[in-house]
Amino acid sequence: MDHTRNALFAGLALVSYLMLLAWNEDYPQLPQQNTDIVSGPAENSFDLPDVTISNQSEDLPQVQNTSSPSLTQTNTVNNSLISITTPVHQAKIDLLGGDIDSVALPKFPTSLDALDDPFILLRNDNNGIYVSRSGLIGENGPDASTTGRPLYRSQQSNYSLDSGQLIVDLLYTDPSNVEIIKRFTFSSDDYLINIQYLINNQSQNSWSANFFGDIKRDRSPDPSSTGGFGLRDFMGAAISLEDDPYKKIDFDDIDNGEPAYPVTGGWAAFSQHYFLSAWVPQQDQTNTYTTRKNAAGEYLIGFVSPLISVQPGQVQTVEANFWAGPKDQNRLEEIHQDLDLTIDYNWLWFIAQPIFWLLMKINSVIGNYGWSIIGLTFVIKIIFMRLSASSYRSMAKMRRLTPKINQLKDRYGDDKQKLMQAQMELWKKEKVNPLGGCLPMLLQMPVLIGIYWVLMKSVELRQAPFLLWYKDLSVMDPYFILPLIMGASMFISQTLSPMATTDPVQAKVMKLMPVIFTVFFLWFPAGLVLYWLVSNIFNIVQQSYIIRSVNKSYENKTAQ
């Protein structure tokens, strides 16, 4: 019986260790989010504010070119913002440089208490800096000019789109008569923004530059994390390398200095819980990816393209795509084969991804993620039904042998060697494997952890309703009803197969397990608690049936 006890405690230790790792990684205390996007009149969050511009060129990427001008002058021109409104984006573009200055996501409210308040992904205000920048640098690049970044012209200050695509052109002519159109293409149903430069060289000389795109942000907390002990996913930079398709780079790594990475294709991103901003340049060229920290303490990650050369009288284009939206696993994979890795399922990704796929398939039929989680639970429990049955059958047989085990303990007293030999003979005679109740359960633990990551990291569960007061399955149960019922179900399951031990300390620990798990689950997202509860109910039904079957089998043998 020592083998059984040790195996059970090893399993509990493993589960507890993994749970603590997940807890330490995902559940820090977070400050409350401030949801103001820009300062200005509350009735119109897209009024054009007057903002004083400091030097915006000093932290641009550098190109190794001896004729490149120094980027140290201060630009004193006031910038102008134009607004773009689509069904998926509410964005502002700064005409000084043509950067995306802010992005809000109308389909993702900040909270269920403020459905008209879109979640703010990018921002540039007193509450934080998180912007997407792009430009042309190098020998003739206007963004590398000593006079500062180019001030573009726009035909309108406000653009809107209901369906289809929206093209926003920004116009600039440099002193040498090179006309540049910076074109943004927005879609009504996609979070991918195309940024294209159309360069018309009407000068008498050849023109060359490099296209760069980067993301600049400060180290403010992740605003997409839930309150209280809510989940915080990895927040930091990431790039895709040929030998490391998802290289995470946290802020400390940038502080310490990261090398430049030349990559054919690739992407660069800033990742946070549920949402992503990412540059995806042209994939048929070698782009140089860099991270850095500027004098203001802001962090940057981005790329620089190869040299673009435009001869007199010629027109050339260069482009890249920028994602500003949720971590939509299927869409991100379509954009780049490795971009969906930013939905980080850790080392059990090969289990978590099929579980996610199955959950999405079930929800496409049911249409409610709460009921879909219940359906997912039943499918998984059915898959593991035979394995669980073997475990419960072994537990039931061990329970039947408890009186005989106690007799052996009384007979041999403190002689543990003889007691163990007698126990092994009894198990062999009764054809019972003392580890049979533990190993099947341990084999299911990776699946449980995979489900944990899927339910915690899928943006589809954010603000997903179920029924009654469960308006958001990604946050804790406000009334603790599900965790308490879950704890009761664990207690019932425990009474069906009590721990076969006479050690009072071990017995007390086992009796406290339902209480300990209930306390843990008080702050877990309701969707995860729902899965565990339904799984426990399924286990109780199956366990009760098997116990009755084993008892009936023993009674029939006794009657014979």
RACORKA-V57257 format. One record per residue. N is the residue number from 1. PSI is psi in whole degrees, -180 to 180 (NA if undefined). Layout:
N_PSI / N_PSI
This chain:
1_-23 / 2_-36 / 3_-45 / 4_-47 / 5_-46 / 6_-40 / 7_-41 / 8_-45 / 9_-33 / 10_-43 / 11_-44 / 12_-39 / 13_-41 / 14_-47 / 15_-46 / 16_-41 / 17_-46 / 18_-39 / 19_-41 / 20_-39 / 21_-47 / 22_-40 / 23_-48 / 24_-34 / 25_-38 / 26_-9 / 27_57 / 28_163 / 29_129 / 30_145 / 31_160 / 32_143 / 33_139 / 34_127 / 35_11 / 36_131 / 37_-44 / 38_155 / 39_143 / 40_-176 / 41_135 / 42_-28 / 43_-12 / 44_99 / 45_-1 / 46_22 / 47_148 / 48_109 / 49_160 / 50_119 / 51_133 / 52_130 / 53_127 / 54_-172 / 55_114 / 56_-5 / 57_-12 / 58_-20 / 59_20 / 60_155 / 61_153 / 62_144 / 63_132 / 64_93 / 65_121 / 66_-24 / 67_4 / 68_137 / 69_161 / 70_144 / 71_69 / 72_-7 / 73_152 / 74_133 / 75_123 / 76_8 / 77_137 / 78_140 / 79_164 / 80_142 / 81_134 / 82_148 / 83_144 / 84_126 / 85_119 / 86_173 / 87_-21 / 88_-15 / 89_141 / 90_103 / 91_158 / 92_137 / 93_132 / 94_120 / 95_-22 / 96_96 / 97_-21 / 98_33 / 99_153 / 100_109 / 101_-29 / 102_151 / 103_127 / 104_152 / 105_98 / 106_-29 / 107_-2 / 108_89 / 109_152 / 110_-42 / 111_165 / 112_-16 / 113_-9 / 114_71 / 115_-24 / 116_2 / 117_101 / 118_149 / 119_135 / 120_116 / 121_-58 / 122_146 / 123_159 / 124_83 / 125_-166 / 126_-16 / 127_-4 / 128_162 / 129_121 / 130_94 / 131_159 / 132_126 / 133_152 / 134_156 / 135_-174 / 136_119 / 137_178 / 138_-157 / 139_-49 / 140_8 / 141_127 / 142_-24 / 143_-11 / 144_12 / 145_146 / 146_-18 / 147_0 / 148_-180 / 149_155 / 150_144 / 151_109 / 152_162 / 153_146 / 154_142 / 155_-25 / 156_159 / 157_-13 / 158_130 / 159_145 / 160_155 / 161_132 / 162_-39 / 163_160 / 164_-139 / 165_152 / 166_127 / 167_125 / 168_116 / 169_130 / 170_133 / 171_141 / 172_139 / 173_122 / 174_170 / 175_-22 / 176_11 / 177_34 / 178_118 / 179_132 / 180_127 / 181_121 / 182_111 / 183_126 / 184_131 / 185_115 / 186_150 / 187_151 / 188_-18 / 189_22 / 190_142 / 191_6 / 192_125 / 193_128 / 194_130 / 195_122 / 196_139 / 197_126 / 198_112 / 199_117 / 200_104 / 201_97 / 202_13 / 203_-177 / 204_0 / 205_158 / 206_154 / 207_137 / 208_149 / 209_176 / 210_137 / 211_129 / 212_152 / 213_133 / 214_171 / 215_129 / 216_131 / 217_159 / 218_-170 / 219_27 / 220_155 / 221_160 / 222_113 / 223_-11 / 224_-1 / 225_150 / 226_168 / 227_175 / 228_-126 / 229_32 / 230_164 / 231_135 / 232_113 / 233_176 / 234_128 / 235_117 / 236_-168 / 237_160 / 238_147 / 239_163 / 240_117 / 241_163 / 242_-33 / 243_0 / 244_89 / 245_-17 / 246_89 / 247_111 / 248_136 / 249_106 / 250_175 / 251_-36 / 252_-35 / 253_-41 / 254_-38 / 255_-40 / 256_-14 / 257_123 / 258_145 / 259_168 / 260_145 / 261_108 / 262_125 / 263_136 / 264_114 / 265_-125 / 266_-176 / 267_164 / 268_140 / 269_160 / 270_125 / 271_146 / 272_178 / 273_123 / 274_-28 / 275_160 / 276_141 / 277_131 / 278_137 / 279_131 / 280_94 / 281_-177 / 282_137 / 283_-6 / 284_18 / 285_163 / 286_114 / 287_146 / 288_120 / 289_135 / 290_154 / 291_151 / 292_169 / 293_129 / 294_-179 / 295_-23 / 296_2 / 297_17 / 298_149 / 299_140 / 300_141 / 301_139 / 302_-169 / 303_160 / 304_129 / 305_170 / 306_169 / 307_137 / 308_128 / 309_130 / 310_119 / 311_159 / 312_135 / 313_-2 / 314_160 / 315_133 / 316_150 / 317_152 / 318_145 / 319_167 / 320_163 / 321_146 / 322_125 / 323_129 / 324_93 / 325_-162 / 326_165 / 327_77 / 328_104 / 329_-46 / 330_-43 / 331_-40 / 332_-38 / 333_-33 / 334_-36 / 335_-45 / 336_139 / 337_-19 / 338_-3 / 339_-26 / 340_-11 / 341_-14 / 342_-16 / 343_91 / 344_104 / 345_12 / 346_-150 / 347_-10 / 348_32 / 349_-33 / 350_-17 / 351_-41 / 352_-40 / 353_-45 / 354_-35 / 355_-42 / 356_-45 / 357_-44 / 358_-42 / 359_-41 / 360_-39 / 361_-43 / 362_-42 / 363_-28 / 364_-22 / 365_-44 / 366_-43 / 367_11 / 368_123 / 369_-27 / 370_-52 / 371_-30 / 372_-37 / 373_-41 / 374_-44 / 375_-41 / 376_-42 / 377_-45 / 378_-41 / 379_-46 / 380_-42 / 381_-35 / 382_-40 / 383_-40 / 384_14 / 385_-46 / 386_-39 / 387_-42 / 388_-38 / 389_-40 / 390_-41 / 391_-48 / 392_-35 / 393_-41 / 394_-41 / 395_-42 / 396_-40 / 397_-41 / 398_-37 / 399_-39 / 400_-29 / 401_-4 / 402_-46 / 403_-41 / 404_-37 / 405_-42 / 406_-36 / 407_-41 / 408_-38 / 409_-39 / 410_-34 / 411_-44 / 412_-11 / 413_-121 / 414_4 / 415_85 / 416_-31 / 417_-47 / 418_-36 / 419_-43 / 420_-41 / 421_-42 / 422_-39 / 423_-43 / 424_-38 / 425_-39 / 426_-44 / 427_-41 / 428_-41 / 429_-42 / 430_0 / 431_51 / 432_132 / 433_113 / 434_-22 / 435_-3 / 436_-26 / 437_-13 / 438_-49 / 439_-44 / 440_-37 / 441_-41 / 442_-35 / 443_-23 / 444_-11 / 445_-41 / 446_-36 / 447_-43 / 448_-44 / 449_-38 / 450_-43 / 451_-40 / 452_-49 / 453_-38 / 454_-48 / 455_-28 / 456_-30 / 457_0 / 458_121 / 459_-21 / 460_-26 / 461_-12 / 462_124 / 463_27 / 464_123 / 465_161 / 466_-88 / 467_170 / 468_-126 / 469_4 / 470_87 / 471_-14 / 472_108 / 473_-8 / 474_-2 / 475_169 / 476_155 / 477_118 / 478_-23 / 479_3 / 480_23 / 481_-51 / 482_-46 / 483_-38 / 484_-42 / 485_-39 / 486_-43 / 487_-39 / 488_-39 / 489_-36 / 490_-38 / 491_-43 / 492_-45 / 493_-37 / 494_-37 / 495_-25 / 496_-31 / 497_77 / 498_152 / 499_127 / 500_79 / 501_146 / 502_-2 / 503_117 / 504_-35 / 505_-47 / 506_-39 / 507_-40 / 508_-40 / 509_-44 / 510_-38 / 511_-27 / 512_-13 / 513_-45 / 514_-37 / 515_-44 / 516_-46 / 517_-37 / 518_-43 / 519_-43 / 520_-46 / 521_-7 / 522_-34 / 523_5 / 524_153 / 525_143 / 526_-33 / 527_-40 / 528_-40 / 529_-39 / 530_-44 / 531_-47 / 532_-40 / 533_-49 / 534_-38 / 535_-42 / 536_-42 / 537_-43 / 538_-44 / 539_-41 / 540_-45 / 541_-49 / 542_-42 / 543_-42 / 544_-42 / 545_-44 / 546_-38 / 547_-43 / 548_-39 / 549_-44 / 550_-44 / 551_-41 / 552_-39 / 553_-43 / 554_-39 / 555_-40 / 556_-39 / 557_-41 / 558_-39 / 559_-29 / 560_NA
